[in-house]
């Protein structure tokens, strides 16, 4: 089928969106091995960390046990083995983030692994951005058609593309993930670092519309 005469219009729109939540990832070392959420109460070192968090306003459902790394110090693997508990603490209010970081980093058996920023999902706002792009595309197409001496007949094709930063740009890595080889000799985990406690991301929408047009007059 022969392609009709068309003109192609592209329009972009970019917005900066501020993070409104965060997930804190941490590793807590303990001298007792247990799996499941029962570890929150029965493993002394882990129970202390959890009690410090819940005692300062963190809800139990905001603390997730992501995994347990067991350490083998004898031929037998059992409850007496030391273990590292991998936790995720959800922070729904960034105003409380500094306070939670103080509580977590004050625990001697805890390593702060990473902080992941979470952003609002605003479909209504994104729909407005798309509507604005389509209006601009139509206005631009009308201007082009008028100056070329052709008439707009309709839309032949339409494409939209949303672009956001990759996941690595939405996180702060404080330490190597637990279970990876140790840092190279001479490296210092306690080296001072600077990190953001308020952050934004750029979201961009690119719209391409192919308009069918009449023959040149």
C-alpha distance (Angstrom), angle and dihedral (degrees) to the residues before:
residue distance angle dihedral
X1 . . .
X2 3.77 . .
X3 3.77 114.5 .
X4 3.82 113.4 -118.3
X5 3.78 122.6 -122.8
X6 3.80 108.4 -82.1
X7 3.75 143.3 171.5
X8 3.80 120.8 -147.6
X9 3.78 122.6 -138.7
X10 3.81 125.5 -172.4
X11 3.80 125.6 -166.5
X12 3.82 130.6 177.6
X13 3.77 133.6 -162.9
X14 3.82 126.9 -172.1
X15 3.79 129.3 -166.7
X16 3.79 132.8 -178.7
X17 3.80 113.1 -135.0
X18 3.80 123.2 -165.9
X19 3.81 121.7 -138.5
X20 3.80 113.1 -111.7
X21 3.83 101.3 -177.9
X22 3.79 139.8 26.6
X23 3.79 141.4 -160.2
X24 3.81 117.6 -140.2
X25 3.81 116.0 -152.6
X26 3.79 118.3 -158.8
X27 3.80 142.1 164.4
X28 3.81 121.3 -136.0
X29 3.80 119.7 -165.4
X30 3.80 119.1 -146.4
X31 3.80 138.2 173.0
X32 3.80 95.4 -130.4
X33 3.81 130.2 67.0
X34 3.79 120.8 -138.8
X35 3.79 134.6 144.2
X36 3.78 129.5 -144.3
X37 3.78 131.4 33.5
X38 3.81 90.6 -60.9
X39 3.80 85.1 81.2
X40 3.81 88.4 71.9
X41 3.81 89.1 70.7
X42 3.82 105.4 23.6
X43 3.81 101.9 45.9
X44 3.81 104.9 76.7
X45 3.82 99.1 -150.4
X46 3.80 92.9 44.1
X47 3.80 93.0 44.9
X48 3.82 89.1 54.6
X49 3.82 92.1 53.7
X50 3.80 91.7 47.4
X51 3.81 92.6 47.5
X52 3.81 90.8 51.5
X53 3.79 89.8 54.0
X54 3.81 98.5 42.9
X55 3.80 89.9 43.7
X56 3.79 87.7 60.0
X57 3.78 97.9 51.0
X58 3.81 103.8 -82.4
X59 3.81 110.9 136.7
X60 3.80 118.2 -128.2
X61 3.80 90.9 -122.0
X62 3.82 89.1 57.1
X63 3.82 90.4 64.4
X64 3.80 114.9 77.0
X65 3.79 128.4 -173.1
X66 3.80 101.9 -139.7
X67 3.78 98.0 178.7
X68 3.79 147.8 -36.1
X69 3.81 125.6 -120.8
X70 3.80 111.0 -156.7
X71 3.80 121.5 -152.7
X72 3.79 118.1 -145.8
X73 3.80 112.3 -144.3
X74 3.82 97.3 157.0
X75 3.83 138.0 25.8
X76 3.80 88.4 -95.9
X77 3.80 120.2 72.9
X78 3.78 113.4 -154.9
X79 3.80 146.4 117.1
X80 3.81 91.6 -55.4
X81 3.78 91.5 65.8
X82 3.81 117.1 103.7
X83 3.80 115.6 -115.8
X84 3.76 142.9 -173.3
X85 3.80 116.2 -131.8
X86 3.80 117.1 -149.4
X87 3.78 111.8 -146.8
X88 3.78 137.4 -177.3
X89 3.79 118.3 -156.5
X90 3.78 116.2 -165.2
X91 3.79 117.6 -143.8
X92 3.83 109.1 -164.2
X93 3.82 93.0 177.9
X94 3.81 117.3 51.4
X95 3.80 90.3 -160.4
X96 3.82 85.8 73.4
X97 3.80 96.1 46.3
X98 3.85 97.3 95.3
X99 3.81 89.7 50.3
X100 3.81 92.9 50.9
X101 3.79 91.7 47.8
X102 3.80 89.6 53.8
X103 3.82 91.4 51.4
X104 3.80 93.1 47.7
X105 3.78 98.6 44.5
X106 3.80 91.4 46.5
X107 3.83 90.0 67.2
X108 3.80 110.9 96.5
X109 3.80 94.4 -149.3
X110 3.81 95.4 48.8
X111 3.80 130.8 92.5
X112 3.79 118.4 -164.7
X113 3.81 104.3 -134.7
X114 3.78 107.5 177.9
X115 3.78 146.8 -27.5
X116 3.81 119.7 -135.3
X117 3.79 120.0 -161.9
X118 3.80 118.4 -138.3
X119 3.80 122.8 -157.8
X120 3.81 133.5 -155.4
X121 3.77 117.6 -95.2
X122 3.79 105.4 -136.8
X123 3.82 109.6 175.7
X124 3.81 90.5 167.9
X125 3.81 91.0 55.3
X126 3.79 91.8 46.0
X127 3.81 89.4 50.6
X128 3.83 88.3 55.3
X129 3.81 90.6 51.6
X130 3.80 90.4 50.7
X131 3.80 92.0 47.6
X132 3.80 90.6 50.9
X133 3.82 91.0 50.4
X134 3.80 92.2 49.8
X135 3.81 91.4 50.0
X136 3.80 90.3 50.4
X137 3.80 91.2 47.1
X138 3.81 92.0 52.1
X139 3.80 92.7 47.1
X140 3.79 90.6 48.1
X141 3.82 91.8 48.4
X142 3.81 91.7 50.7
X143 3.80 90.3 51.3
X144 3.81 92.4 49.3
X145 3.81 93.1 45.5
X146 3.81 92.8 49.5
X147 3.79 91.8 51.4
X148 3.81 92.5 46.1
X149 3.79 93.6 49.4
X150 3.82 95.8 -118.0
X151 3.81 134.3 114.8
X152 3.77 128.4 -123.8
X153 3.81 110.6 -116.4
X154 3.79 102.0 176.0
X155 3.79 144.4 -68.0
X156 3.79 120.4 -51.2
X157 3.82 97.8 -178.2
X158 3.77 141.3 -11.9
X159 3.80 133.5 -160.0
X160 3.81 133.4 179.4
X161 3.80 127.8 -169.3
X162 3.79 126.5 -169.0
X163 3.80 119.1 -157.5
X164 3.81 125.8 -165.7
X165 3.82 133.7 166.0
X166 3.79 114.5 -85.2
X167 3.81 120.0 -103.4
X168 3.82 93.4 -98.2
X169 3.80 89.3 64.3
X170 3.80 90.7 54.9
X171 3.80 96.0 58.5
X172 3.78 141.1 64.8
X173 3.80 114.4 -144.2
X174 3.80 112.0 -149.9
X175 3.81 99.5 171.8
X176 3.77 142.1 0.9
X177 3.81 112.0 -76.1
X178 3.79 109.0 -91.8
X179 3.79 111.6 -95.6
X180 3.79 96.0 34.7
X181 3.82 121.6 114.1
X182 3.78 115.7 -78.0
X183 3.78 121.8 -93.6
X184 3.78 116.9 -84.6
X185 3.82 117.1 -87.3
X186 3.77 110.7 -79.9
X187 3.80 94.4 25.6
X188 3.79 115.1 125.4
X189 3.80 121.8 -148.0
X190 3.80 88.6 -164.3
X191 3.79 95.7 58.7
X192 3.83 107.3 133.0
X193 3.80 113.8 -103.0
X194 3.77 133.9 -173.2
X195 3.79 118.3 -135.3
X196 3.79 139.2 170.3
X197 3.80 121.8 -103.1
X198 3.81 92.3 -178.9
X199 3.77 118.2 42.2
X200 3.78 142.4 166.2
X201 3.76 136.6 -160.6
X202 3.79 130.5 -149.3
X203 3.79 117.8 -124.6
X204 3.79 117.7 -167.0
X205 3.77 131.2 -171.5
X206 3.81 121.4 -161.5
X207 3.79 117.4 -165.3
X208 3.80 124.7 -167.2
X209 3.80 120.0 -173.0
X210 3.80 126.2 -177.7
X211 3.81 109.4 -155.7
X212 3.79 121.9 -159.8
X213 3.78 111.3 -128.8
X214 3.79 136.6 -171.6
X215 3.76 123.1 -105.7
X216 3.79 116.4 -78.4
X217 3.80 110.1 -84.3
